[in-house]
Amino acid sequence: MRTMSIESPCILVCVLDPKTGYCFGCGRTGTEIAGWTAISSKDRRAVMDLLPARLASVERPARRETARSRRARERREADAGGDA
């Protein structure tokens, strides 16, 4: 049995921007993601041609500060405060 691969822009960051409705990772809408395997190759290509412009319009959320980066920031701030 031979399997067929379908071209996909998915980068496994599946979170939709509530403002635009586009995925932060690939730029597709939820409807496009859900029906991706059912649409024709021509239609998939048409959607993929739109993705760069869509991704440019998405405002990515600020990265969450990790515990490690917080401790490093606090150390830098403490060191800078001790010099004054």
C-alpha positions as CSV (number, residue, x, y, z in Angstrom):
1,M,0.0,0.0,0.0
2,R,1.3,3.4,-1.0
3,T,0.5,6.4,1.2
4,M,-0.1,9.8,-0.3
5,S,1.4,12.9,1.4
6,I,-0.5,16.2,1.4
7,E,1.4,19.5,1.4
8,S,0.6,21.4,4.6
9,P,1.9,24.6,6.1
10,C,1.3,23.3,9.6
11,I,4.2,23.9,12.0
12,L,2.4,22.4,15.0
13,V,1.6,25.8,16.6
14,C,-2.2,25.3,16.5
15,V,-3.6,28.4,18.2
16,L,-6.0,30.8,16.5
17,D,-5.7,34.5,16.9
18,P,-9.0,35.7,18.3
19,K,-8.7,39.0,16.5
20,T,-8.1,37.7,12.9
21,G,-9.2,34.0,13.2
22,Y,-5.9,32.9,11.7
23,C,-3.6,30.3,13.2
24,F,-0.5,31.9,14.8
25,G,1.6,29.1,13.3
26,C,0.4,28.6,9.7
27,G,-2.1,31.4,9.0
28,R,-5.0,29.2,8.1
29,T,-8.5,29.6,9.5
30,G,-10.0,26.9,11.7
31,T,-12.3,25.9,8.9
32,E,-9.4,25.6,6.5
33,I,-7.4,23.5,9.0
34,A,-10.4,21.2,9.7
35,G,-11.1,20.6,6.0
36,W,-7.5,20.6,4.7
37,T,-7.4,17.0,3.6
38,A,-10.8,17.2,1.9
39,I,-10.0,20.2,-0.4
40,S,-8.4,19.9,-3.8
41,S,-4.7,20.4,-4.3
42,K,-5.5,23.5,-6.4
43,D,-7.6,25.0,-3.5
44,R,-4.8,24.1,-1.0
45,R,-2.3,25.9,-3.2
46,A,-4.6,29.0,-3.4
47,V,-4.9,29.1,0.4
48,M,-1.1,28.7,0.8
49,D,-0.5,31.6,-1.5
50,L,-2.5,33.8,0.9
51,L,-0.6,32.7,4.1
52,P,2.4,35.0,4.1
53,A,0.1,38.1,4.0
54,R,-2.1,36.6,6.7
55,L,0.8,35.8,9.0
56,A,2.0,39.4,8.6
57,S,-1.3,40.6,9.9
58,V,-1.3,38.4,13.0
59,E,-0.2,40.0,16.2
60,R,1.7,37.4,18.1
61,P,1.2,37.4,21.8
62,A,4.1,38.4,24.0
63,R,6.2,35.4,25.1
64,R,5.5,34.2,28.6
65,E,8.4,34.8,30.9
66,T,9.8,31.5,32.2
67,A,10.9,30.9,35.8
68,R,14.5,30.6,34.5
69,S,14.4,33.9,32.5
70,R,12.6,35.6,35.5
71,R,15.5,34.6,37.9
72,A,18.1,35.8,35.4
73,R,16.3,39.1,35.0
74,E,16.0,39.5,38.8
75,R,19.7,38.8,39.2
76,R,20.6,41.4,36.6
77,E,18.3,43.9,38.2
78,A,19.8,43.2,41.7
79,D,23.3,43.5,40.3
80,A,22.5,46.8,38.6
81,G,20.9,48.1,41.8
82,G,24.0,47.3,43.8
83,D,26.2,49.5,41.6
84,A,24.3,52.7,42.4
